[in-house]
Amino acid sequence: IIAGVGLHPWWLADGHCGFVEVNLLCEVAAQERYIGEVGLDFSARFAGSEPLQIQALNRLCDALVQHPLTGRVISIHAVRSAGAVLDVLESHGLLIPNPDSPVIIFHWFSGTSDELVRARNAGCYFSVNERMLASKRGREYARQIPLDRLLLETDSPAEPNTETSAQSLIRSLARTSMRIASLKNCDAKRIESVVLANAHSVFDLR
């Protein structure tokens, strides 16, 4: 288990968090390798909070640029906002390949096909879960994600204080592997092997 520091855009949008928490996020994240879940959510239910979300993401990126760490990983939430997230990352130079560039992981990508191509060309990774594969667009995106940029996720728990088990998570990941293998016309064991290698690379696992 690897713990990361984050501030979900929902918490900003619904008022649970504000500038005090954003300041704390930036202070702690400056010293941490694993950042997430952070990003933007421009869903209709969060209308009006976009400027606050963008400001928070910009401030976080400022802190990360001022305190670079080799091997940093950022997990991104981007709902109806993938282009805006890429704009922010690009404006801070976080998509320029160099030894201190962070690994960017788009969690459950749901942007447009053009945004998928843009993120893919920027070298981003994509984590896929069962619910993403429940939609036609999600399945098509999973088919298009290059194997060397593919990761798996469970997105669990769905709600706070939800009980789960390691075995249920393992079964979910196995089902996801099998579905992706079917979409890519390859063996599920190959998907599992590639994803494991990607995870070792991204998280520097020994």
N, CA, C and O of each residue as an XYZ file, in Angstrom:
824
protein
N       0.854     -1.190      0.000
C       0.000      0.000      0.000
C       0.882      1.229      0.000
O       1.780      1.368      0.831
N       0.612      2.134     -0.957
C       1.335      3.397     -1.030
C       0.330      4.518     -0.805
O      -0.631      4.650     -1.562
N       0.542      5.315      0.214
C      -0.373      6.427      0.505
C       0.081      7.682     -0.218
O       1.275      7.975     -0.289
N      -0.881      8.422     -0.755
C      -0.580      9.684     -1.418
C      -1.318     10.825     -0.749
O      -2.289     10.605     -0.025
N      -0.861     12.042     -0.988
C      -1.528     13.220     -0.456
C      -2.339     13.870     -1.571
O      -1.829     14.075     -2.672
N      -3.579     14.190     -1.295
C      -4.413     14.770     -2.337
C      -5.509     15.648     -1.775
O      -5.675     15.777     -0.562
N      -6.253     16.248     -2.688
C      -7.426     17.039     -2.336
C      -8.376     16.933     -3.522
O      -8.186     17.579     -4.552
N      -9.399     16.106     -3.354
C     -10.314     15.832     -4.456
C     -11.065     17.108     -4.842
O     -11.503     17.854     -3.966
N     -11.218     17.365     -6.149
C     -11.942     18.583     -6.554
C     -13.372     18.636     -6.032
O     -13.930     19.724     -5.883
N     -13.977     17.483     -5.751
C     -15.325     17.497     -5.173
C     -15.342     18.233     -3.844
O     -16.295     18.946     -3.530
N     -14.271     18.052     -3.058
C     -14.235     18.659     -1.725
C     -14.137     20.173     -1.808
O     -14.628     20.884     -0.932
N     -13.510     20.655     -2.854
C     -13.475     22.101     -3.084
C     -14.824     22.582     -3.591
O     -15.339     23.608     -3.144
N     -15.391     21.834     -4.526
C     -16.634     22.250     -5.174
C     -17.810     22.287     -4.201
O     -18.693     23.137     -4.319
N     -17.819     21.354     -3.229
C     -18.964     21.327     -2.310
C     -18.721     22.114     -1.027
O     -19.572     22.128     -0.138
N     -17.561     22.771     -0.925
C     -17.299     23.632      0.222
C     -16.706     22.940      1.429
O     -16.457     23.588      2.445
N     -16.469     21.625      1.346
C     -15.872     20.932      2.483
C     -14.436     21.394      2.730
O     -13.953     21.357      3.862
N     -13.765     21.824      1.681
C     -12.387     22.307      1.793
C     -12.286     23.678      1.134
O     -13.050     24.018      0.231
N     -11.309     24.457      1.618
C     -11.118     25.801      1.082
C      -9.639     26.147      1.029
O      -8.796     25.265      0.866
N      -9.323     27.431      1.168
C      -7.946     27.875      0.996
C      -7.006     27.321      2.066
O      -5.829     27.088      1.791
N      -7.512     27.110      3.277
C      -6.664     26.544      4.328
C      -6.179     25.160      3.910
O      -4.997     24.843      4.040
N      -7.098     24.343      3.409
C      -6.741     22.990      2.988
C      -5.857     22.999      1.747
O      -4.962     22.165      1.615
N      -6.105     23.945      0.832
C      -5.250     24.056     -0.355
C      -3.830     24.413      0.061
O      -2.867     23.863     -0.473
N      -3.696     25.330      1.011
C      -2.368     25.696      1.515
C      -1.664     24.495      2.133
O      -0.471     24.282      1.918
N      -2.417     23.714      2.905
C      -1.842     22.525      3.539
C      -1.440     21.503      2.485
O      -0.372     20.898      2.576
N      -2.294     21.312      1.488
C      -1.967     20.396      0.394
C      -0.642     20.771     -0.249
O       0.228     19.919     -0.433
N      -0.488     22.045     -0.592
C       0.725     22.497     -1.276
C       1.958     22.324     -0.390
O       3.034     21.964     -0.866
N       1.784     22.584      0.894
C       2.904     22.451      1.833
C       3.365     21.007      1.954
O       4.562     20.723      1.937
N       2.404     20.099      2.075
C       2.756     18.688      2.245
C       3.200     18.071      0.918
O       4.175     17.322      0.872
N       2.475     18.390     -0.164
C       2.774     17.794     -1.465
C       4.173     18.147     -1.955
O       4.788     17.379     -2.694
N       4.673     19.307     -1.546
C       6.005     19.731     -1.976
C       7.083     18.732     -1.557
O       8.150     18.668     -2.169
N       6.797     17.953     -0.509
C       7.782     16.999      0.003
C       7.437     15.547     -0.314
O       8.157     14.634      0.088
N       6.338     15.334     -1.034
C       5.860     13.977     -1.252
C       5.988     13.531     -2.710
O       5.875     14.335     -3.636
N       6.228     12.228     -2.888
C       6.323     11.671     -4.241
C       4.960     11.349     -4.825
O       4.752     11.480     -6.031
N       4.022     10.925     -3.971
C       2.756     10.414     -4.470
C       1.627     11.409     -4.198
O       1.285     11.684     -3.048
N       1.060     11.939     -5.275
C       0.044     12.985     -5.207
C      -1.242     12.472     -5.848
O      -1.218     11.978     -6.975
N      -2.339     12.585     -5.154
C      -3.618     12.221     -5.763
C      -4.640     11.811     -4.712
O      -4.266     11.405     -3.611
N      -5.840     11.907     -5.016
C      -6.428     12.261     -6.293
C      -6.639     13.772     -6.331
O      -7.234     14.338     -5.413
N      -6.162     14.418     -7.372
C      -6.321     15.852     -7.569
C      -6.798     16.083     -8.997
O      -6.770     15.165     -9.817
N      -7.234     17.294     -9.297
C      -7.658     17.577    -10.662
C      -8.817     18.537    -10.717
O      -8.940     19.442     -9.892
N      -9.680     18.322    -11.721
C     -10.805     19.212    -11.974
C     -12.050     18.388    -12.281
O     -11.975     17.314    -12.878
N     -13.199     18.918    -11.859
C     -14.472     18.279    -12.188
C     -15.458     19.365    -12.596
O     -15.934     20.132    -11.760
N     -15.759     19.421    -13.888
C     -16.652     20.446    -14.429
C     -18.052     19.893    -14.693
O     -18.758     20.371    -15.581
N     -18.448     18.880    -13.915
C     -19.807     18.359    -14.019
C     -20.808     19.456    -13.688
O     -20.486     20.415    -12.987
N     -22.026     19.304    -14.201
C     -23.059     20.325    -13.986
C     -23.323     20.582    -12.515
O     -23.608     21.716    -12.128
N     -23.232     19.545    -11.684
C     -23.551     19.729    -10.266
C     -22.520     20.584     -9.541
O     -22.774     21.044     -8.428
N     -21.354     20.805    -10.158
C     -20.320     21.631     -9.545
C     -20.154     22.965    -10.270
O     -19.144     23.650    -10.111
N     -21.160     23.321    -11.069
C     -21.093     24.580    -11.828
C     -20.876     25.756    -10.889
O     -21.498     25.851     -9.831
N     -19.982     26.647    -11.295
C     -19.672     27.823    -10.503
C     -18.400     27.687     -9.690
O     -17.828     28.681     -9.243
N     -17.954     26.432     -9.498
C     -16.742     26.215     -8.701
C     -15.491     26.065     -9.562
O     -14.396     25.859     -9.038
N     -15.648     26.168    -10.878
C     -14.507     25.945    -11.779
C     -13.319     26.862    -11.479
O     -12.190     26.375    -11.432
N     -13.526     28.181    -11.271
C     -12.376     29.049    -10.990
C     -11.608     28.635     -9.733
O     -10.378     28.678     -9.709
N     -12.337     28.234     -8.694
C     -11.686     27.791     -7.456
C     -10.884     26.523     -7.694
O      -9.760     26.394     -7.210
N     -11.463     25.584     -8.441
C     -10.757     24.341     -8.730
C      -9.478     24.597     -9.529
O      -8.423     24.037     -9.228
N      -9.584     25.447    -10.545
C      -8.422     25.752    -11.386
C      -7.344     26.455    -10.571
O      -6.158     26.167    -10.727
N      -7.750     27.364     -9.714
C      -6.792     28.070     -8.874
C      -6.050     27.093     -7.964
O      -4.834     27.189     -7.799
N      -6.786     26.155     -7.377
C      -6.163     25.179     -6.487
C      -5.171     24.302     -7.249
O      -4.069     24.047     -6.764
N      -5.557     23.840     -8.439
C      -4.664     22.997     -9.225
C      -3.425     23.767     -9.660
O      -2.321     23.224     -9.647
N      -3.596     25.017    -10.042
C      -2.443     25.845    -10.402
C      -1.489     26.019     -9.229
O      -0.271     25.948     -9.397
N      -2.044     26.247     -8.039
C      -1.195     26.427     -6.860
C      -0.450     25.148     -6.523
O       0.718     25.190     -6.138
N      -1.124     24.005     -6.665
C      -0.449     22.736     -6.424
C       0.691     22.546     -7.403
O       1.796     22.171     -7.013
N       0.425     22.804     -8.679
C       1.474     22.643     -9.700
C       2.639     23.584     -9.449
O       3.793     23.210     -9.659
N       2.354     24.801     -9.001
C       3.426     25.735     -8.638
C       4.324     25.123     -7.565
O       5.550     25.172     -7.663
N       3.693     24.543     -6.535
C       4.459     23.951     -5.438
C       5.307     22.786     -5.921
O       6.453     22.632     -5.497
N       4.751     21.963     -6.805
C       5.485     20.803     -7.304
C       6.664     21.219     -8.176
O       7.727     20.600     -8.130
N       6.469     22.278     -8.975
C       7.555     22.768     -9.827
C       8.672     23.363     -8.975
O       9.852     23.190     -9.282
N       8.299     24.060     -7.911
C       9.297     24.681     -7.039
C      10.048     23.658     -6.191
O      11.144     23.931     -5.703
N       9.447     22.472     -6.020
C      10.065     21.417     -5.210
C      10.048     20.102     -5.980
O       9.317     19.180     -5.616
N      10.846     20.010     -7.039
C      10.830     18.788     -7.862
C      11.371     17.580     -7.088
O      12.281     17.701     -6.268
N      10.791     16.431     -7.368
C      11.243     15.172     -6.788
C      11.265     14.116     -7.883
O      10.275     13.923     -8.590
N      12.381     13.444     -8.017
C      12.466     12.359     -8.988
C      11.506     11.237     -8.590
O      11.464     10.830     -7.429
N      10.743     10.744     -9.554
C       9.834      9.644     -9.284
C       8.479     10.062     -8.771
O       7.718      9.227     -8.282
N       8.163     11.336     -8.873
C       6.850     11.787     -8.390
C       5.743     11.251     -9.303
O       5.919     11.154    -10.518
N       4.609     10.908     -8.705
C       3.462     10.360     -9.429
C       2.231     11.180     -9.047
O       1.995     11.446     -7.869
N       1.449     11.576    -10.052
C       0.237     12.365     -9.806
C      -0.953     11.641    -10.412
O      -0.974     11.370    -11.613
N      -1.947     11.326     -9.582
C      -3.187     10.710    -10.053
C      -4.229     11.797    -10.270
O      -4.548     12.565     -9.362
N      -4.757     11.847    -11.500
C      -5.610     12.954    -11.929
C      -7.074     12.540    -12.077
O      -7.398     11.541    -12.720
N      -7.946     13.338    -11.462
C      -9.388     13.244    -11.681
C      -9.746     14.330    -12.690
O      -9.462     15.505    -12.459
N     -10.362     13.952    -13.801
C     -10.714     14.939    -14.826
C     -12.043     14.563    -15.456
O     -12.103     13.729    -16.360
N     -13.105     15.188    -14.969
C     -14.434     14.967    -15.529
C     -14.853     16.227    -16.290
O     -14.936     17.315    -15.721
N     -15.115     16.056    -17.586
C     -15.434     17.167    -18.481
C     -14.387     18.282    -18.378
O     -14.706     19.464    -18.500
N     -13.164     17.889    -18.156
C     -12.112     18.881    -17.907
C     -10.724     18.397    -18.304
O      -9.730     19.020    -17.930
N     -10.631     17.299    -19.055
C      -9.311     16.756    -19.380
C      -8.446     17.771    -20.116
O      -7.250     17.883    -19.848
N      -9.048     18.512    -21.044
C      -8.296     19.533    -21.767
C      -7.793     20.623    -20.836
O      -6.658     21.081    -20.968
N      -8.635     21.043    -19.893
C      -8.236     22.081    -18.942
C      -7.120     21.580    -18.037
O      -6.195     22.329    -17.727
N      -7.196     20.317    -17.606
C      -6.127     19.744    -16.780
C      -4.822     19.717    -17.560
O      -3.774     20.097    -17.038
N      -4.882     19.270    -18.802
C      -3.672     19.234    -19.630
C      -3.108     20.630    -19.840
O      -1.890     20.812    -19.859
N      -3.986     21.619    -20.000
C      -3.529     23.007    -20.147
C      -2.742     23.453    -18.917
O      -1.680     24.064    -19.041
N      -3.268     23.145    -17.729
C      -2.598     23.539    -16.488
C      -1.256     22.835    -16.361
O      -0.243     23.471    -16.067
N      -1.243     21.531    -16.579
C       0.015     20.785    -16.484
C       1.039     21.292    -17.493
O       2.218     21.445    -17.172
N       0.581     21.550    -18.706
C       1.468     22.025    -19.763
C       2.023     23.407    -19.439
O       3.199     23.679    -19.680
N       1.174     24.283    -18.889
C       1.608     25.648    -18.589
C       2.683     25.678    -17.505
O       3.447     26.639    -17.413
N       2.745     24.635    -16.690
C       3.764     24.557    -15.636
C       4.956     23.706    -16.057
O       5.863     23.469    -15.260
N       4.958     23.248    -17.298
C       6.074     22.447    -17.786
C       6.110     21.032    -17.243
O       7.147     20.371    -17.302
N       4.981     20.554    -16.709
C       4.963     19.225    -16.097
C       4.782     18.097    -17.103
O       4.811     16.922    -16.737
N       4.596     18.450    -18.362
C       4.475     17.428    -19.401
C       5.724     17.345    -20.271
O       5.767     16.576    -21.231
N       6.735     18.133    -19.935
C       7.984     18.116    -20.695
C       8.860     16.979    -20.175
O       9.202     16.968    -18.993
N       9.231     16.026    -21.026
C      10.036     14.892    -20.565
C      11.404     15.326    -20.048
O      12.201     15.899    -20.792
N      11.670     15.055    -18.793
C      12.990     15.238    -18.200
C      13.038     14.394    -16.928
O      12.001     13.903    -16.484
N      14.227     14.212    -16.330
C      14.340     13.313    -15.175
C      13.428     13.674    -14.003
O      13.050     12.798    -13.226
N      13.068     14.956    -13.867
C      12.232     15.369    -12.749
C      10.752     15.490    -13.105
O       9.946     15.879    -12.261
N      10.387     15.165    -14.337
C       8.984     15.251    -14.720
C       8.178     14.186    -13.978
O       8.605     13.034    -13.901
N       7.026     14.553    -13.434
C       6.209     13.556    -12.743
C       5.529     12.614    -13.724
O       5.315     12.958    -14.887
N       5.196     11.436    -13.248
C       4.335     10.533    -14.008
C       2.900     10.997    -13.794
O       2.456     11.145    -12.656
N       2.180     11.225    -14.877
C       0.789     11.657    -14.806
C      -0.114     10.469    -15.118
O       0.007      9.857    -16.179
N      -1.021     10.143    -14.195
C      -1.971      9.053    -14.407
C      -3.375      9.632    -14.446
O      -3.834     10.225    -13.470
N      -4.056      9.461    -15.567
C      -5.471      9.844    -15.650
C      -6.300      8.672    -15.146
O      -6.313      7.593    -15.740
N      -6.984      8.909    -14.045
C      -7.832      7.887    -13.433
C      -9.191      7.892    -14.119
O      -9.871      8.918    -14.166
N      -9.585      6.717    -14.658
C     -10.904      6.555    -15.273
C     -11.135      7.653    -16.324
O     -12.017      8.495    -16.158
N     -10.350      7.641    -17.392
C     -10.421      8.713    -18.391
C     -11.787      8.737    -19.064
O     -12.290      7.708    -19.515
N     -12.382      9.935    -19.127
C     -13.721     10.070    -19.718
C     -13.829     11.310    -20.597
O     -14.929     11.782    -20.883
N     -12.677     11.835    -21.026
C     -12.695     13.020    -21.871
C     -13.075     12.693    -23.304
O     -13.619     11.625    -23.585
N     -12.787     13.613    -24.202
C     -13.074     13.392    -25.616
C     -11.964     12.553    -26.243
O     -10.899     12.366    -25.656
N     -12.235     12.054    -27.445
C     -11.216     11.260    -28.132
C      -9.990     12.104    -28.446
O      -8.866     11.607    -28.385
N     -10.193     13.382    -28.785
C      -9.063     14.267    -29.043
C      -8.232     14.480    -27.778
O      -7.004     14.544    -27.843
N      -8.900     14.589    -26.630
C      -8.183     14.755    -25.363
C      -7.417     13.490    -25.004
O      -6.330     13.557    -24.431
N      -7.989     12.333    -25.342
C      -7.275     11.078    -25.109
C      -5.995     11.042    -25.926
O      -4.941     10.660    -25.417
N      -6.081     11.437    -27.185
C      -4.896     11.465    -28.045
C      -3.864     12.448    -27.493
O      -2.668     12.158    -27.474
N      -4.333     13.600    -27.049
C      -3.419     14.609    -26.503
C      -2.705     14.091    -25.259
O      -1.493     14.256    -25.125
N      -3.452     13.464    -24.347
C      -2.854     12.922    -23.129
C      -1.905     11.775    -23.446
O      -0.842     11.650    -22.840
N      -2.299     10.944    -24.399
C      -1.458      9.817    -24.804
C      -0.154     10.325    -25.407
O       0.917      9.801    -25.101
N      -0.241     11.343    -26.262
C       0.957     11.898    -26.886
C       1.856     12.612    -25.885
O       3.055     12.767    -26.116
N       1.265     13.048    -24.765
C       2.046     13.712    -23.715
C       2.730     12.704    -22.801
O       3.453     13.088    -21.881
N       2.505     11.411    -23.050
C       3.166     10.383    -22.262
C       2.450     10.014    -20.981
O       3.038      9.380    -20.104
N       1.178     10.403    -20.855
C       0.422     10.091    -19.641
C       0.063      8.607    -19.582
O      -0.012      7.920    -20.601
N      -0.154      8.146    -18.368
C      -0.676      6.809    -18.130
C      -2.185      6.900    -17.895
O      -2.723      7.975    -17.627
N      -2.851      5.754    -18.000
C      -4.303      5.700    -17.810
C      -4.642      4.476    -16.962
O      -4.243      3.358    -17.287
N      -5.379      4.695    -15.874
C      -5.805      3.564    -15.051
C      -7.273      3.264    -15.341
O      -8.113      4.162    -15.404
N      -7.554      1.983    -15.513
C      -8.869      1.516    -15.971
C      -9.510      0.644    -14.896
O      -8.842     -0.176    -14.266
N     -10.825      0.832    -14.694
C     -11.550     -0.003    -13.744
C     -12.772     -0.635    -14.412
O     -13.080     -0.343    -15.568
N     -13.453     -1.492    -13.678
C     -14.612     -2.193    -14.225
C     -15.709     -1.245    -14.689
O     -16.310     -1.451    -15.743
N     -15.968     -0.208    -13.901
C     -17.074      0.690    -14.252
C     -16.772      1.494    -15.506
O     -17.685      1.835    -16.258
N     -15.496      1.802    -15.742
C     -15.132      2.477    -16.995
C     -15.488      1.592    -18.180
O     -15.932      2.077    -19.221
N     -15.289      0.289    -18.009
C     -15.539     -0.652    -19.101
C     -17.020     -0.965    -19.283
O     -17.395     -1.704    -20.194
N     -17.864     -0.404    -18.415
C     -19.305     -0.630    -18.542
C     -19.923      0.218    -19.643
O     -21.046     -0.043    -20.073
N     -19.190      1.242    -20.106
C     -19.713      2.108    -21.160
C     -19.011      1.819    -22.479
O     -17.864      1.374    -22.498
N     -19.703      2.073    -23.572
C     -19.140      1.841    -24.897
C     -17.906      2.707    -25.115
O     -16.901      2.238    -25.648
N     -17.982      3.987    -24.700
C     -16.835      4.875    -24.876
C     -15.658      4.415    -24.029
O     -14.514      4.434    -24.483
N     -15.941      4.000    -22.785
C     -14.876      3.524    -21.916
C     -14.165      2.322    -22.494
O     -12.941      2.224    -22.415
N     -14.927      1.400    -23.079
C     -14.321      0.222    -23.695
C     -13.466      0.607    -24.897
O     -12.386      0.049    -25.096
N     -13.939      1.547    -25.690
C     -13.165      1.981    -26.854
C     -11.870      2.667    -26.422
O     -10.817      2.471    -27.030
N     -11.964      3.475    -25.362
C     -10.750      4.138    -24.868
C      -9.753      3.099    -24.341
O      -8.552      3.208    -24.590
N     -10.245      2.106    -23.623
C      -9.362      1.062    -23.105
C      -8.672      0.334    -24.250
O      -7.502     -0.035    -24.150
N      -9.408      0.132    -25.340
C      -8.823     -0.527    -26.515
C      -7.705      0.323    -27.110
O      -6.722     -0.214    -27.620
N      -7.851      1.653    -27.047
C      -6.885      2.560    -27.670
C      -5.668      2.858    -26.790
O      -4.627      3.275    -27.297
N      -5.791      2.651    -25.496
C      -4.668      2.966    -24.607
C      -3.504      2.016    -24.901
O      -3.687      0.799    -24.881
N      -2.315      2.553    -25.172
C      -1.164      1.685    -25.438
C      -0.856      0.817    -24.218
O      -1.014      1.260    -23.080
N      -0.424     -0.401    -24.454
C      -0.135     -1.307    -23.349
C       0.904     -0.731    -22.391
O       0.819     -0.935    -21.180
N       1.883     -0.013    -22.935
C       2.930      0.495    -22.049
C       2.483      1.723    -21.252
O       3.273      2.295    -20.501
N       1.210      2.132    -21.413
C       0.666      3.249    -20.634
C      -0.566      2.821    -19.838
O      -1.313      3.661    -19.335
N      -0.768      1.527    -19.732
C      -1.976      0.994    -19.095
C      -1.724      0.596    -17.648
O      -0.733     -0.065    -17.338
N      -2.625      1.004    -16.770
C      -2.640      0.564    -15.382
C      -4.065      0.144    -15.033
O      -5.018      0.537    -15.707
N      -4.204     -0.650    -13.987
C      -5.524     -1.054    -13.507
C      -5.834     -0.343    -12.196
O      -4.928      0.070    -11.472
N      -7.111     -0.207    -11.902
C      -7.545      0.390    -10.640
C      -8.875     -0.248    -10.251
O      -9.523     -0.905    -11.065
N      -9.270     -0.045     -9.001
C     -10.587     -0.503     -8.548
C     -11.515      0.677     -8.292
O     -12.736      0.524     -8.340
N     -10.951      1.857     -8.018
C     -11.721      3.033     -7.615
C     -12.558      2.720     -6.368
O     -13.672      3.220     -6.211
N     -12.013      1.905     -5.508
C     -12.703      1.537     -4.273
C     -12.035      2.207     -3.070
O     -10.835      2.479     -3.091
N     -12.812      2.468     -2.034
C     -14.256      2.219     -1.926
C     -15.067      3.298     -2.630
O     -14.605      4.425     -2.809
N     -16.284      2.936     -3.027
C     -17.135      3.894     -3.740
C     -17.641      4.989     -2.817
O     -17.860      6.118     -3.256
N     -17.828      4.667     -1.547
C     -18.330      5.625     -0.560
C     -17.496      5.520      0.711
O     -16.894      4.476      0.963
N     -17.447      6.584      1.521
C     -16.731      6.515      2.800
C     -17.307      5.408      3.686
O     -18.506      5.128      3.664
N     -16.423      4.795      4.458
C     -16.819      3.763      5.427
C     -17.437      2.531      4.773
O     -18.174      1.785      5.417
N     -17.135      2.321      3.495
C     -17.622      1.135      2.799
C     -16.684     -0.035      3.074
O     -15.470      0.081      2.908
N     -17.253     -1.159      3.495
C     -16.440     -2.329      3.765
C     -16.123     -3.067      2.463
O     -16.968     -3.179      1.576
N     -14.906     -3.559      2.370
C     -14.506     -4.353      1.216
C     -13.475     -5.362      1.689
O     -13.208     -5.455      2.887
N     -12.900     -6.106      0.786
C     -11.878     -7.080      1.154
C     -10.834     -7.136      0.063
O     -11.085     -6.752     -1.080
N      -9.661     -7.618      0.428
C      -8.598     -7.761     -0.563
C      -9.034     -8.694     -1.683
O      -8.730     -8.450     -2.851
N      -9.743     -9.756     -1.335
C     -10.156    -10.724     -2.346
C     -11.139    -10.116     -3.350
O     -11.071    -10.414     -4.542
N     -12.048     -9.268     -2.872
C     -12.999     -8.639     -3.797
C     -12.283     -7.680     -4.734
O     -12.664     -7.550     -5.897
N     -11.255     -7.011     -4.243
C     -10.483     -6.105     -5.092
C      -9.693     -6.897     -6.133
O      -9.612     -6.501     -7.296
N      -9.118     -8.011     -5.707
C      -8.366     -8.860     -6.634
C      -9.278     -9.390     -7.737
O      -8.894     -9.422     -8.906
N     -10.474     -9.801     -7.363
C     -11.411    -10.314     -8.366
C     -11.810     -9.221     -9.358
O     -11.960     -9.485    -10.551
N     -11.980     -8.001     -8.864
C     -12.324     -6.883     -9.741
C     -11.203     -6.609    -10.737
O     -11.457     -6.379    -11.919
N      -9.966     -6.634    -10.255
C      -8.819     -6.407    -11.140
C      -8.696     -7.516    -12.173
O      -8.366     -7.258    -13.331
N      -8.962     -8.755    -11.754
C      -8.883     -9.885    -12.693
C      -9.944     -9.750    -13.782
O      -9.670     -9.998    -14.956
N     -11.158     -9.354    -13.388
C     -12.217     -9.168    -14.384
C     -11.865     -8.042    -15.350
O     -12.137     -8.131    -16.547
N     -11.261     -6.987    -14.821
C     -10.851     -5.867    -15.671
C      -9.789     -6.309    -16.668
O      -9.839     -5.946    -17.843
N      -8.826     -7.094    -16.190
C      -7.776     -7.619    -17.074
C      -8.374     -8.450    -18.200
O      -7.990     -8.305    -19.360
N      -9.307     -9.312    -17.856
C      -9.920    -10.184    -18.859
C     -10.691     -9.378    -19.897
O     -10.657     -9.690    -21.087
N     -11.388     -8.336    -19.436
C     -12.172     -7.531    -20.382
C     -11.251     -6.750    -21.314
O     -11.515     -6.658    -22.512
N     -10.196     -6.202    -20.782
C      -9.255     -5.456    -21.621
C      -8.583     -6.398    -22.613
O      -8.385     -6.045    -23.776
N      -8.239     -7.582    -22.156
C      -7.621     -8.566    -23.048
C      -8.550     -8.886    -24.217
O      -8.102     -9.011    -25.357
N      -9.831     -9.016    -23.931
C     -10.798     -9.281    -24.988
C     -10.862     -8.119    -25.970
O     -10.941     -8.325    -27.181
N     -10.828     -6.889    -25.439
C     -10.894     -5.706    -26.299
C      -9.656     -5.590    -27.182
O      -9.732     -5.109    -28.312
N      -8.515     -6.035    -26.655
C      -7.254     -5.916    -27.385
C      -6.869     -7.210    -28.094
O      -5.794     -7.300    -28.687
N      -7.740     -8.204    -28.034
C      -7.496     -9.487    -28.694
C      -6.172    -10.107    -28.276
O      -5.367    -10.513    -29.114
N      -5.961    -10.173    -26.966
C      -4.757    -10.825    -26.462
C      -5.101    -11.600    -25.194
O      -6.247    -11.590    -24.745
N      -4.119    -12.259    -24.630
C      -4.329    -13.091    -23.460
C      -4.374    -12.238    -22.196
O      -3.622    -11.272    -22.068
N      -5.252    -12.593    -21.265
C      -5.369    -11.832    -20.019
C      -4.070    -11.847    -19.228
O      -3.738    -10.868    -18.560
N      -3.331    -12.955    -19.299
C      -2.059    -13.030    -18.578
C      -1.067    -12.003    -19.116
O      -0.229    -11.490    -18.375
N      -1.168    -11.708    -20.409
C      -0.276    -10.690    -20.975
C      -0.635     -9.316    -20.416
O       0.247     -8.525    -20.084
N      -1.927     -9.040    -20.316
C      -2.355     -7.767    -19.739
C      -1.845     -7.647    -18.309
O      -1.298     -6.614    -17.923
N      -2.026     -8.705    -17.527
C      -1.582     -8.674    -16.136
C      -0.076     -8.464    -16.044
O       0.400     -7.708    -15.197
N       0.671     -9.137    -16.917
C       2.130     -9.024    -16.908
C       2.575     -7.614    -17.267
O       3.454     -7.048    -16.617
N       1.961     -7.049    -18.309
C       2.323     -5.696    -18.741
C       1.966     -4.670    -17.675
O       2.757     -3.775    -17.380
N       0.770     -4.799    -17.097
C       0.342     -3.845    -16.066
C       1.264     -3.921    -14.855
O       1.621     -2.894    -14.279
N       1.646     -5.128    -14.471
C       2.560     -5.277    -13.339
C       3.894     -4.603    -13.625
O       4.450     -3.929    -12.758
N       4.412     -4.784    -14.842
C       5.672     -4.139    -15.221
C       5.521     -2.618    -15.214
O       6.416     -1.904    -14.762
N       4.388     -2.125    -15.714
C       4.151     -0.679    -15.696
C       4.101     -0.154    -14.270
O       4.675      0.893    -13.968
N       3.415     -0.881    -13.393
C       3.303     -0.452    -11.995
C       4.675     -0.425    -11.329
O       4.991      0.500    -10.580
N       5.479     -1.433    -11.604
C       6.833     -1.444    -11.045
C       7.624     -0.235    -11.523
O       8.362      0.372    -10.747
N       7.474      0.114    -12.789
C       8.179      1.264    -13.342
C       7.693      2.568    -12.751
O       8.493      3.403    -12.330
N       6.367      2.749    -12.719
C       5.790      4.011    -12.248
C       6.084      4.241    -10.771
O       6.476      5.338    -10.373
N       5.893      3.194     -9.954
C       6.021      3.342     -8.514
C       7.375      2.906     -7.976
O       7.592      2.874     -6.764
N       8.283      2.570     -8.888
C       9.647      2.190     -8.497
C       9.624      1.052     -7.485
O      10.313      1.097     -6.466
N       8.824      0.032     -7.777
C       8.697     -1.109     -6.876
C       9.858     -2.075     -7.079
O      10.324     -2.282     -8.200
N      10.306     -2.650     -5.999
C      11.423     -3.601     -6.064
C      10.932     -5.031     -5.899
O      11.733     -5.966     -5.927
